[in-house]
Amino acid sequence: MKISKYPRIGFISTDFHTTPSLYQGSRKKEEPLDILYAIATCKKYGECRLVNLWETESDCIFAKSSDILVLSTTNSYLQWNNHPLGLENFLIQWRKVKEVFGTRPLPKIIVFGPHVAAHWKELLALGIDSVILGEAEFSISIAVSRLIEDQPLDDIDGLMTSPSQDRAYPAIVRSLNELPRIAYEETIGVNYAAHNHPNMSKFGHLYEGSRGCPYQCSFCNTITHRSKYRTKHPSKVEEELKWLASHSRKDYVYFIDESFGANDDWAFDVLERLEKIPLQFGCQSNLSFLSDEKIRRFQKAKFISLEFGLETGNESILRKIGKDNRLESAAEHINNMAKLGLNPLMFILFGLPNETKETISKTMRFLSKLDNRVRVSVTLPTPYIDTQLYKQGINQGLIKVGDKGNALYQYTGLIGNKLCYDRRYVDKFRSTFGPNSCLSSDYIDLLEKNLTKLFNLS
């Protein structure tokens, strides 16, 4: 089917409302920033539109009349390291696409997203035309232009068109300053959740000031996506957020950067500029490069949510998994942030390699020292493909070669330790402990009781 010179291009994101119960986390709809970047790079080629096949009939009509459909495997970059979730959510959306089209022939399909690094062969086997690995913003634009001109899709970074191809290197955006302004006009009127806002009923936007992480934690698969650390120029950050503040009624923006503020000079420059923008902010940062001065600057810049991967209250485990948190100063920094109204949120993992009954008790003692306004998200480490944790599970003889997707959840919390793990309590544990729980004494007691059951600690 020949594509018109000014085609319709429909962009479809996955949706959390059908997320499988295996995944512990929010089911709220969050802004699909990856799709908004892709729309921005493709606008010059045709009529681009973000479509929701679950809610709006006019969107279904637009999709059915599209020459090209671009599908993302995730709701946003926020799930870039959860491959099983990404594949499962995508398959739900793919079935919806086929339902909407019925007996009508499908248009050209491009699929991208961080999760395709582990599942591109399965996606192509579904009959999808093209899958792009890695940071796909510019590769999507090139692919769309070539489809319009009826040219071959050769030599496009990260693009795969056959399951028989050798593994490709993921596409990487070398300079974030080359990215166009995010196509927020597609989402300004939609109520997307304000990610990890202290008031969970609020709405907000997502933004990205830097990309990648300078660290390589053993349980994190940045090795397959977004591993190179880069920053947008502070003036670009300021310009884009000023535009958003002047066009949107929402007053909260969450920086989805994996490690916001890893570079002090960049962070202080950006934070000073944010002081002048009438928005509130949240981000994920890192305890290893936190300082009293940076905390003060976060407060001045109107940050009301700061997230950190604390992971454990044990220095020895931290070093083995590649974290550089200094626990002696961490508690003081965390409590200081709570007192200043920065609403810190700590991510905690139980069942890491070298975890014992004693290390679990030590983590619980550390948590009991924190201000009761500190928020926590507690879960168990899952060995995502290509992580060091996954390779450790293979070497241990625990993970079978070829296991992927939801099969990996059966190894959650088991790798590299000798804890007596009672799997009957796993699902209950996941459903009981989610994000944004405050560290009250009642919460700590409940957590201790559940850990005792889960790991047979009594």
Buried (B, 14 or more C-beta within 10 A) or exposed (E): EEBEEEBBBBBBBBBBEEBEEBBBBBEBBBBBBBBBBBBBBBBEBBBBBBBBBBEEEEBBEBBBEBBBBBBBBBBBBBBBBBBBBBBBBBBBBBEBBEEBBEEEEBBBBBBBBBBBBBBBBBBBEBEBBBBBBBBBBBBBBBBBBBBBEEEEBEEBBBBBBEEEEEEBEBBBBEEBEEBBBBBBBBBBEEEBBBBBBBEEEBBBBBBBBBBBBBBBBBBBBBBBBBBEBBBBBBEBBBBBBBEBBEEBEBBBBBBBBBBBBBBEEBBBBBBBBBEEBEBBBBBBBBBBBBEEEBBEBBBEBBBBBBBBBBBBBBBEBBEBBEBEBEBEBBBEBBBBBBEBEBBBBBBBBBBBBBBBBEBBBBBBEBBEEBBEBBBBBBBBBBBBBBBBBBBBBBEEEBBEEEBBBBEBBBBBBBBBBEBEBEEEBBEEBBEBBBBBBBBEEEBBEBBBEBBBBBBEBE
